[in-house]
Amino acid sequence: MNQLTNIFKLLSDSTRLRMLALLFQEDLCVCEISGILDVPQSRVSKNLSKLRDLNLVMDERKERFVFYSLLKEDVLLVQTLQYILDQKLLYPQIVEDCKRLTDKEKYLNQCCVLCD
């Protein structure tokens, strides 16, 4: 029951919900998530840490970047995210995030400038 409650708590926060929807679609770097959502990188990192602690995402270092991926073992979470994305026209912010996801490389490149 705790896992169920935790998932609904996570989904009640719009930033985490948007992050999970993005990670459901593909693996992303913190810089990409921050750019797509237009939220500070520190906020993204804090939320990703919480998701990692709940074993919902995993991270992998690739060169200078840490990429996150959604662990798809939790059936309820996966089905909920799938439903949201199937019905994304009902959620304008999700539609906008999906559009910005197609330009994810520009956010990674901006991060590279900051890293150099």
FENLIN-V642871 format. One record per backbone hydrogen bond with DSSP energy under -1.0 kcal/mol. CO is the residue of the C=O (numbers start at 1). NH is the residue of the N-H. If there is no record, write none. Layout:
<<CO,NH> <CO,NH>>
//
This chain:
<<1,5> <2,6> <3,7> <4,8> <5,9> <6,10> <7,11> <10,13> <13,17> <14,18> <15,19> <16,20> <17,21> <18,22> <19,23> <20,24> <22,26> <28,68> <29,33> <30,34> <31,35> <32,36> <33,37> <34,38> <34,39> <40,44> <41,45> <42,46> <43,47> <44,48> <45,49> <46,50> <47,51> <48,52> <49,53> <50,54> <51,56> <52,55> <56,71> <58,69> <60,67> <62,65> <65,62> <66,30> <67,60> <68,28> <69,58> <74,78> <75,79> <76,80> <77,81> <78,82> <79,83> <80,84> <81,85> <82,86> <83,87> <85,88> <87,90> <88,91> <91,95> <92,96> <93,97> <94,98> <95,99> <96,100> <97,101> <100,103> <101,104> <103,106> <104,108> <105,109> <106,110> <107,111> <108,112> <109,113> <110,114> <111,115> <112,116>>
//
